[in-house]
Amino acid sequence: MLFTVPPLAGHVNPTVAVGAELAARGHEIAWTGPAGALGRLLPAQARILPAGEEAGGAYTELHARWRDLRGVGALRFLWEEALVPLARAMVPGVERAVRAFGPDVVVADQQALAGPLVARRLGVPWATSASTSAELTRPFADFPKVGEWVAGQIAGLCAEYGGGRGPRAGEAPQWDPRFSERLVLVFSTPELVGTTDDVPAHHAYVGPAFGARPAAPAFPWQRLDPGRRRVLVSLGTLNQESGARFYQAVLGAAERLAEEVQLVLVAPAAAVGEVPDHVLLRESVPQLELLAHLDAVVCHAGHNTVCETLAHGLPLVVAPIRDDQPIVARQVVEAGAGIRVRFGRTRAEELRDALTSVLDDPGHRRAARRIQASFAAAGGAAAAADRLEKLT
């Protein structure tokens, strides 16, 4: 099994768990992508076949320009400056990896389009790794022109690498490298996604897959206050520097809830300033371990943080910023597991009220635990490995 992935933790993490499960069953596993970034994200023993190294650093550095974009502007930037250039940069390395490793199956992340482009050209079976469910929810149904533009970007890539014809106005590509026709692994469940349509047989909702992570940062566990309810506030690694205004609303809410709630705020100290004693400010935390000690989470609706939170049966306050985050936030709210606030215009009072609601209203916790149960039943990495084995 060869995993093709972009240099982003949220896209790599599920493959670590699935890869470990496959390896335990006796399969040979490798990853291909920008090796420098993957070396920091994968276990030390992982076999990495370099692809697109020259684009890997630029892909992550694009964050400085991307972080202030919203809506269609952010989407255009994602495709024109990140996904399409990364695909072009990775294709030669992925082709070398496939020829050298000889995989029975290529498992391609939806943002690593080089995997399907090469697999289709070389006649290797491939599966999709959908690390977020956003693409499965018809995200452009209300914006058909945007959908047509994205389809054009995809069709252009397909034509460029021999996978089909070029784009035609108003039409989808002949095939779509975001969606395997044989297997799409969705690291979520219908209970969260909210799908009411019949799920195609080749779409496997396996729930989140949690595997080994890089060494966790030190954490002052003794500072967690047993007399207060504890809430994690995190905007993820890529959004921290754009959160200065949001952090001030967080501190305002913390002041209003000081008697009852302790916040663990994950953010750069320079972006936050002074914090009161009952706010624990850290630049990074061992998130999976910490969740077991919490009562709720405030986040940007990143798919990984949302799934990790719900896997612990905790309710959320979500403040989406861009990309798939508004879609994931809507899923949380419609499932009853949390409340959405405005990232760019949230006031302290609004955030306080949202936190009070998710902490005090048992309905939010019941919904979170219902999704938690669906995750457990879905099977995670073991279920994903089962489906992949059937392709060989």
Beta strands, then each sheet from edge to edge (+ up, - down):
strand 1: 2-4
strand 2: 30-33
strand 3: 48-50
strand 4: 106-109
strand 5: 126-130
strand 6: 184-186
strand 7: 203-205
strand 8: 229-234
strand 9: 261-266
strand 10: 279-282
strand 11: 296-299
strand 12: 316-318
strand 13: 338-340
sheet 1: 3+ 2+ 1+ 4+ 5+ 6+ 7+
sheet 2: 10+ 9+ 8+ 11+ 12+ 13+
end
